[in-house]
Amino acid sequence: PLPVAGTISGPTTVHNGATITLTSTVSGGSWSASNTHVTVGATTGIVTGISAGAVTISYNVTNSCGTAHATYSVTELGIAPPPQAGVTSGNTTVCVGATTTLTNSVRGGEWISGDRNIASVDEQTGVVTGVGAGIAAITYTVSNASGQDQVFTPVVVNAIPDEVIITAKPGMIIATGEQLTLSASVKNNAPVSSYQWLLNNENIAGATSSKLTRNNYSSNDEVSCRISGQCGDQPVTASVVITVSGDNVTQIKTVGSSEIRVLPNPNKGDFMLKGTLGTPSDQEVTIEITDVLGQTIYSGKLTAKNGELNNRIQLSSSIANGMYLLNLHYGAESKVFHIVIEQ
C-alpha cells in the first residue's frame, strides 16, 4: 500500500524557550521543520521555540512505495510576557488536623507553605492541612521562560482548647457577702466560641462570658467554667472551690480614724501596706504576723512618714499556704488583718 502520513494535532503557538508537543494519527514517521524559528524532535514531535516567525512542521511516513507528508502550521511568538499570578480564594481559617482548599484564578502554578510546622499544602491541588496553631503564608507561584510571579495568602490555624484556667479576685477565700469575680481563659489561647459557668454542676443562667461576678456564695461552693472552642471539639472544663469566712479577709478591726489596706490579698508572701494612720506626723509602726496557732512568723518595724504608709513586706518563700493574722501597732492604736498566702 501507499504510505499515509495521517493527521497532525497539537498547539499552534510557542514562545521562545518554551515547548509544545505535536502528534499524528499514524505512528512510525519522522518530524521536520521548514525553518529555524523552531526545532522539532525527529521522533518525539516536541517543538521548541527559537525566534519569532511562522514555520511549517512536516510529518513524513515512508515505505517501499514512496513517502507521504502531513503538514501543520506553527507560529513562534517570541519572548513570552512575564507571568501573572492570579487571585487566590478559599477559606483561610482551618483547625489543627483539618483541611481547607485554596484555588487560584491562574492555572498551572505551584503551592508552597512558608511554615510546615503550622500548615502543609499539596503542591498541585492547594489542599491545606492544619498542623499547629499559628499563621502560615501559603505561596502560589506561576512560572514561564520570562520569569515567575507569586501571590501570598496567610492561613490561620486554630488550636483546640487544651486547659481552662480560672483566676479569682480578690481570692478563693472571701467574706460573707463579699463580691467575687472569677475569670476563665484557655491556656493555649485557642479561640473560644462559648463560655458557660456552673454552680455545683448546675448551669448559671446568663453566665456565658469569660467573667463571673457574684456575692452570694456559700462555703465549699464549687464553681466551674465550661469552654467550647471554635473547632467544634469536646468542651473543656475547670472548677474551683470557694471558701466563705465569717471574717473580713482584708481589714477586720480598726481603732482610730486611719485607713490602711493590704494589697494584694491573697498574695504570695509579697504585698504592700498602703494608707494613712490618720495623723500628720511621723509614726513608728510595729508589724507582727502570726499563724492560726499564734506563732510569730514575721516581725519588724517601719516609719510612716507624715502618717502615710506605702511599704512593701516580703515574707520567706518557705511559709506554708494558708490564712495569717497581720497586726499593726502604732501609738495607742492597732489594726488586725487577715491575709491569705497562696504560693
Disulfide bonds with the S-S distance in Angstrom:
Cys95-Cys231 2.06
